[in-house]
Amino acid sequence: MAPGSSVKIAIVGAGSIGSRHAQILRDLRHEVVVVSRRSGAGKYEKISNALKHEKFEYVVVASKTSQHFNDLRELSASKFSGKVLVEKPILTSLKKLPKNNFDFAAVGYNLRFHPAIAWLSDTLPQLGDISSANFYVGQYLPTWRKNDKYQNSSSAMIANGGGVLRDLSHELDLAQYFFGDWSYLTSSGGKFSNLEIETDDTWSILMQTKTCPALSIQMNYLDRIKQRVITVNGDKGTIKIDLISGLSQFNERTQVFNVDSDHTYLAEHKAMIAKDSKTICSIAEALNVVKTIEAIEIASSKRKWIKK
């Protein structure tokens, strides 16, 4: 495919994230067809029907997390052989994925494409040996989707794969992306607020990884001051990046990355269409995030350290 060529793309799911993907890809001048089980929300209600009538080069699975496995199974059964991007997390719980003939497949941990994350990746070796890292992310759930009641969102429902641990699993992906797989972890989390949801809203996680002996992750649906910050300490100083403001610091050195909210999605789709695996999250890496989520939940319920 020549650079700049239009690609025919199916978006599975017509919720907030599916609609966002559709708009971004249309802005890139690609042909987009929406598939949704909700009557009237898309051109087709089933992936299999869409594939019978039209030929797609790229499919974005942006349905509810609880539906991802069935959507992948339907794509596989229909012998789809193009590119597939699955929204994060790839599954609600770990299971073997159906065999497929996908040409290229990945998972939508789009924060990897934030320029401050790229800067952190380039700067991290200058810290020397790492002693600690902290990831903090918090945003008040009722403000996430301004046109929808948060009580009716997938985030609020266990059956749909909601909960802050899965919704904000970017931090779990970034932790393994920068510091490798964990060897031990423990956690405390659950629903601790008065939000009208049945899912978890707060987690504190502590883990040891291959290159970081003390790594902590805090996430919540409760922060009225929207925050997403990573701090890393090493022998030669401290790095801090703020993914909301774009401010990035290495000791006294500072740099600001001003990007709009669609930048990372745009870069992710360009990488998918080009089959550029350098930055994008692989299926194997995404499944490891699901394993980590399950270990975090076990550690909290048993109030103990979990060994990999």
C-alpha angles and dihedrals in degrees: 000000000000119000111271094020118142117252126203108234135185118209112202107207132035100211125111096290094041090051090049093052090047093052094046092050092047089051086056087057096250123142109250128195119186122218116195136161088215107097112252095005096102143019090253133026096207132044091221091057092048091052092049092057104032139033116232129189095194135028125194113201103208100153125122111303090243089060098050096092093052091046091051090047090052091049090050094047089051088054094237108182104182134090121305130195116187119199116241134300094038093211138006090230135008118276137143112276119232117262111261146175097225113156092214129356134183143153128251104250088142096171087082085075096057108116090228089057090050088049091050090051091052095043100042096083089061090066093070115208112010118232102176145353133193129196118193125182128166135158131162106252097215089063097050100086109026097190096048134061108250090220089067096045126108087246090067097051129076092201091059094051095256132151133104095267090064099030093054098034089127086095092055090051093048092048092058092038092059105026107025131239121332123250099188132014142169133181151178122212150128140115107325103155138071093251112136095244136109095216134084117280104180137042136173115189131184123190145163117224137183093273105017121061095190116033121162130187125191123184136168148162090222110072109117086191103064108231138175113167137158122197124185127185124199142159092278102043146287134307122198127178127185110203092193099053095025091230111149123186136188107182104300095346116098137185132176124215111198110196133155122240094261097051097094094046091050092051091046093054092047089053091049094050091047091045089234107165097179098101107007122103113256125221090250092052091048092050088052088057089055089050089051092050090053091048090050091053092048092048091052095046093048095036092226145108115271121215118213 
